[in-house]
């Protein structure tokens, strides 16, 4: 004989122990704490104001002639230093500064020029393939659209953002290892993926500073907020910084840094890479 059903089934629900639908004693799993920005809008504004004073007109350290050579240089720079790419591309771009000339050069001769760069064989294939795609689909011109750029062989979101920002002045944030580190270490734009960090920075950076923001952050990460040992005494935002790793709260003097020439940039980048 079956037991009669209770008149009010909700009574059973009330008798269940909290935390589980079945009334077990297991406690509910705690939700992971959401990462949040550690800085007020005023603090963020002051950080980028100081970066703007330090480097009024920052520029990337990859040498290029036009949007196409910039695109090629960024593709070649994956898992390689800018200095190493520049050394290989100076002679290359003198003879192949358009998709048509690069295609005419061919994969084998292109490989001879970039042999000193890591993963050069695969990169040579990608550069030839993207040159073909630019000629076939875009009339030999580099598109000013991210979706079209990432369809090109060897071009990811970061590469597309660099090209859009540097070549076309668009307000993009190209998240490399330096920017990803700074976003999380400082708590400026915490995120588990580059795209999360990218969106975090785009939300907090004032419009007046977004044009050059990705250059400021890259250079700050490369020369000051280094991976292994941050150079806090050289940091102009040490008093604002909330990173656990910082060793001083006294900011470095806020003075303009003269742009580096090609040789100086190569030497400084090599030193920064060694130190990090």
Rosetta blueprint (number, residue, H / E / L):
1 X L
2 X L
3 X L
4 X L
5 X L
6 X L
7 X L
8 X L
9 X L
10 X H
11 X H
12 X H
13 X H
14 X H
15 X H
16 X L
17 X L
18 X L
19 X L
20 X L
21 X L
22 X L
23 X L
24 X L
25 X L
26 X L
27 X L
28 X L
29 X L
30 X L
31 X L
32 X L
33 X L
34 X L
35 X L
36 X L
37 X L
38 X L
39 X L
40 X L
41 X H
42 X H
43 X H
44 X H
45 X H
46 X H
47 X H
48 X H
49 X H
50 X H
51 X H
52 X H
53 X H
54 X H
55 X L
56 X L
57 X L
58 X L
59 X L
60 X L
61 X L
62 X L
63 X L
64 X L
65 X L
66 X L
67 X H
68 X H
69 X H
70 X H
71 X H
72 X H
73 X H
74 X H
75 X H
76 X H
77 X L
78 X L
79 X L
80 X L
81 X L
82 X H
83 X H
84 X H
85 X H
86 X H
87 X H
88 X H
89 X H
90 X H
91 X H
92 X H
93 X H
94 X H
95 X H
96 X L
97 X L
98 X L
99 X H
100 X H
101 X H
102 X H
103 X H
104 X H
105 X H
106 X H
107 X H
108 X H
109 X H
110 X H
111 X H
112 X H
113 X H
114 X L
115 X L
116 X L
117 X L
118 X L
119 X L
120 X H
121 X H
122 X H
123 X H
124 X H
125 X H
126 X H
127 X H
128 X H
129 X H
130 X H
131 X H
132 X H
133 X H
134 X H
135 X H
136 X H
137 X H
138 X H
139 X L
140 X L
141 X L
142 X L
143 X L
144 X L
145 X L
146 X H
147 X H
148 X H
149 X H
150 X L
151 X L
152 X L
153 X L
154 X L
155 X L
156 X L
157 X H
158 X H
159 X H
160 X H
161 X H
162 X H
163 X H
164 X H
165 X H
166 X H
167 X H
168 X H
169 X L
170 X L
171 X L
172 X L
173 X L
174 X L
175 X L
176 X L
177 X H
178 X H
179 X H
180 X H
181 X H
182 X H
183 X H
184 X H
185 X H
186 X L
187 X L
188 X L
189 X L
190 X L
191 X L
192 X L
193 X L
194 X H
195 X H
196 X H
197 X H
198 X H
199 X H
200 X H
201 X H
202 X H
203 X H
204 X H
205 X L
206 X L
207 X H
208 X H
209 X H
210 X H
211 X H
212 X H
213 X H
214 X H
215 X H
216 X H
217 X H
218 X H
219 X H
220 X H
221 X H
222 X H
223 X H
224 X L
225 X L
226 X L
227 X L
228 X L
229 X L
230 X L
231 X L
232 X H
233 X H
234 X H
235 X L
236 X L
237 X L
238 X L
239 X L
240 X L
241 X L
242 X L
243 X L
244 X L
245 X L
246 X L
247 X L
248 X L
249 X L
250 X L
251 X L
252 X L
253 X L
254 X L
255 X L
256 X L
257 X L
258 X L
259 X L
260 X L
261 X L
262 X H
263 X H
264 X H
265 X H
266 X H
267 X H
268 X H
269 X H
270 X H
271 X H
272 X H
273 X H
274 X H
275 X H
276 X L
